[in-house]
Amino acid sequence: MTPAHRRDRERAILELIREMPIRTQADLVRALKHRGYDVTQATASRDVRRLGLVKIRDADGRSRYTTSESDNQPPVSRRVLQTTLRDFATQISPADAMFTIRTYSGCANAVAVALDDAGLEGVVATLAGDDTILVLTRNEKDRENVLREIEQLARRGVGE
């Protein structure tokens, strides 16, 4: 499975839990199959964990999945970026209206995809090699703002 396919499936999951009450992983598997995603319960379980979904009680007292996002937690895409930065990034270096992020060998693409998905204001493009990402911003001010946010994410624990 490609990372793009997983991201598409995860977006579908987030849409599903907003559109209808998904009460169990079996419900999630059925709803995903209805949308064309052939997944197992184990895959659904990993997706639920990776997306940070939690169960809450409806007004009728029945449980259903929802996102765990609250005012003090970053959105899912930011948490993914935060996790990939903390797990893979080894150095962040500014240069004019751009900067680089060094990663462990083979990890640059994962961090670049997370960075792209996070939609940080001011990021124009990312270019990933094997262990280095070039991040282009609109100007030096945007570079400083993006750098500050990325460095904060790389230092904090997930959900902090």
HELIX and SHEET records of a PDB file:
HELIX    1   1 PRO A    3  GLU A   19  1                                  17    
HELIX    2   2 GLN A   25  HIS A   34  1                                  10    
HELIX    3   3 GLN A   41  LEU A   51  1                                  11    
HELIX    4   4 VAL A   76  PHE A   88  1                                  13    
HELIX    5   5 ALA A  108  ALA A  118  1                                  11    
HELIX    6   6 GLU A  140  ARG A  155  1                                  16    
SHEET    1   A 2 LEU A  53  ARG A  57  0                                        
SHEET    2   A 2 SER A  63  THR A  67 -1                                        
SHEET    1   B 4 ALA A  89  ALA A  95  0                                        
SHEET    2   B 4 MET A  98  THR A 103 -1                                        
SHEET    3   B 4 THR A 132  THR A 137 -1                                        
SHEET    4   B 4 VAL A 123  ALA A 128 -1                                        
END                                                                             
